Amino acid sequence: MTIPKPSQSEEEYFARLEAEKKKKLAEERGKRLSESELEQLKSLHWMHCPKCGMELHPIPYQDVTLDKCFHCQGVFLDDGELEKIAGREGGFLKGVLSLFRS
C-alpha cells in the first residue's frame, strides 16, 4: 500500500508557514542587534556571495542589476527584482513568489 502524496496546496501552505517563521526569527534577531553590530555585519558581507563567500559582480539585465558570483555561478536578486524580471505573470513563478511575500 502506498501513501498518497500531499496536494500541491498543502505543500504551499506548509512552505508559507515555514517562510513566515523564518521571517519572524530574522526580525527578532535584527531587533536584538545594535546599530554598530548591524553595520559591522553589512561591511563584512556586502557584495559577497551568500553561498561561497566570493565577491559578487553587478550585471545589468533588463531594468534591474543582478549580482553574479563567477566562482559558484550563483545569481542573486535584491528585494522586488524578481517581480520586475517576471513581469507579474501568473503560473508557477507567481506561486513561488507568493510563498515569500508578507
C-alpha beads as a LAMMPS data file, in Angstrom:
LAMMPS data file: protein, C-alpha beads

102 atoms
101 bonds

1 atom types
1 bond types

-500.0 500.0 xlo xhi
-500.0 500.0 ylo yhi
-500.0 500.0 zlo zhi

Masses

1 110.0

Atoms # bond

1 1 1 0.000 0.000 0.000
2 1 1 1.365 3.406 -0.964
3 1 1 0.738 6.602 0.912
4 1 1 -0.765 9.311 -1.312
5 1 1 1.365 12.401 -1.908
6 1 1 0.111 15.607 -0.235
7 1 1 -1.648 18.032 -2.513
8 1 1 0.133 20.980 -4.059
9 1 1 -1.857 23.453 -1.966
10 1 1 -0.895 21.607 1.225
11 1 1 2.794 21.809 0.297
12 1 1 2.417 25.529 -0.417
13 1 1 0.667 26.042 2.934
14 1 1 3.497 24.443 4.911
15 1 1 6.166 26.226 2.851
16 1 1 4.416 29.534 3.581
17 1 1 4.281 28.728 7.320
18 1 1 7.988 27.890 7.339
19 1 1 8.858 31.119 5.493
20 1 1 6.782 33.147 7.968
21 1 1 8.553 31.523 10.931
22 1 1 11.974 32.272 9.432
23 1 1 10.986 35.864 8.701
24 1 1 9.779 36.363 12.289
25 1 1 13.008 34.902 13.719
26 1 1 15.116 37.141 11.471
27 1 1 13.157 40.231 12.527
28 1 1 13.575 39.352 16.214
29 1 1 17.312 38.794 15.756
30 1 1 17.620 42.111 13.905
31 1 1 15.913 43.949 16.768
32 1 1 18.368 42.471 19.280
33 1 1 21.435 43.613 17.346
34 1 1 22.789 47.087 17.946
35 1 1 23.401 49.593 15.142
36 1 1 27.154 49.035 15.289
37 1 1 26.744 45.255 15.054
38 1 1 24.466 45.658 12.032
39 1 1 26.963 47.971 10.323
40 1 1 29.789 45.525 11.033
41 1 1 27.808 42.630 9.535
42 1 1 26.941 44.697 6.488
43 1 1 30.558 45.680 5.905
44 1 1 31.708 42.055 6.219
45 1 1 29.130 40.634 3.828
46 1 1 28.417 43.478 1.402
47 1 1 28.640 42.209 -2.194
48 1 1 29.901 38.790 -1.147
49 1 1 28.213 35.598 -2.296
50 1 1 25.986 34.084 0.403
51 1 1 26.752 30.640 -0.982
52 1 1 30.554 30.577 -1.274
53 1 1 31.710 33.953 0.112
54 1 1 33.448 35.185 -3.040
55 1 1 32.920 38.674 -4.472
56 1 1 29.670 39.458 -6.309
57 1 1 29.721 41.443 -9.546
58 1 1 26.813 43.636 -10.684
59 1 1 25.393 42.612 -14.081
60 1 1 22.720 44.800 -15.744
61 1 1 19.758 42.764 -17.022
62 1 1 16.561 44.326 -18.365
63 1 1 15.682 47.053 -15.833
64 1 1 17.468 45.509 -12.815
65 1 1 21.030 44.821 -11.707
66 1 1 21.731 41.185 -10.905
67 1 1 24.513 40.190 -8.515
68 1 1 26.593 37.418 -10.122
69 1 1 29.197 35.195 -8.477
70 1 1 31.641 33.926 -11.073
71 1 1 33.056 31.385 -8.636
72 1 1 29.921 29.280 -7.960
73 1 1 27.886 30.766 -10.849
74 1 1 25.169 31.956 -8.444
75 1 1 22.858 34.803 -9.410
76 1 1 21.266 36.864 -6.641
77 1 1 18.460 39.407 -6.664
78 1 1 17.516 42.237 -4.338
79 1 1 14.005 42.688 -2.988
80 1 1 11.464 43.232 -5.783
81 1 1 13.830 42.429 -8.653
82 1 1 12.357 39.008 -9.392
83 1 1 8.911 40.575 -9.819
84 1 1 10.350 43.129 -12.243
85 1 1 12.008 40.419 -14.325
86 1 1 8.974 38.132 -14.255
87 1 1 6.604 40.942 -15.149
88 1 1 3.832 39.981 -12.704
89 1 1 2.816 36.956 -14.776
90 1 1 0.763 34.100 -13.347
91 1 1 1.611 30.430 -13.166
92 1 1 4.479 28.730 -11.402
93 1 1 6.519 31.855 -10.732
94 1 1 3.547 33.627 -9.156
95 1 1 3.061 30.642 -6.829
96 1 1 6.712 30.650 -5.786
97 1 1 6.696 34.400 -5.165
98 1 1 3.543 34.159 -3.068
99 1 1 5.375 31.899 -0.616
100 1 1 7.795 34.650 0.324
101 1 1 5.549 37.680 0.408
102 1 1 4.475 39.028 3.758

Bonds

1 1 1 2
2 1 2 3
3 1 3 4
4 1 4 5
5 1 5 6
6 1 6 7
7 1 7 8
8 1 8 9
9 1 9 10
10 1 10 11
11 1 11 12
12 1 12 13
13 1 13 14
14 1 14 15
15 1 15 16
16 1 16 17
17 1 17 18
18 1 18 19
19 1 19 20
20 1 20 21
21 1 21 22
22 1 22 23
23 1 23 24
24 1 24 25
25 1 25 26
26 1 26 27
27 1 27 28
28 1 28 29
29 1 29 30
30 1 30 31
31 1 31 32
32 1 32 33
33 1 33 34
34 1 34 35
35 1 35 36
36 1 36 37
37 1 37 38
38 1 38 39
39 1 39 40
40 1 40 41
41 1 41 42
42 1 42 43
43 1 43 44
44 1 44 45
45 1 45 46
46 1 46 47
47 1 47 48
48 1 48 49
49 1 49 50
50 1 50 51
51 1 51 52
52 1 52 53
53 1 53 54
54 1 54 55
55 1 55 56
56 1 56 57
57 1 57 58
58 1 58 59
59 1 59 60
60 1 60 61
61 1 61 62
62 1 62 63
63 1 63 64
64 1 64 65
65 1 65 66
66 1 66 67
67 1 67 68
68 1 68 69
69 1 69 70
70 1 70 71
71 1 71 72
72 1 72 73
73 1 73 74
74 1 74 75
75 1 75 76
76 1 76 77
77 1 77 78
78 1 78 79
79 1 79 80
80 1 80 81
81 1 81 82
82 1 82 83
83 1 83 84
84 1 84 85
85 1 85 86
86 1 86 87
87 1 87 88
88 1 88 89
89 1 89 90
90 1 90 91
91 1 91 92
92 1 92 93
93 1 93 94
94 1 94 95
95 1 95 96
96 1 96 97
97 1 97 98
98 1 98 99
99 1 99 100
100 1 100 101
101 1 101 102
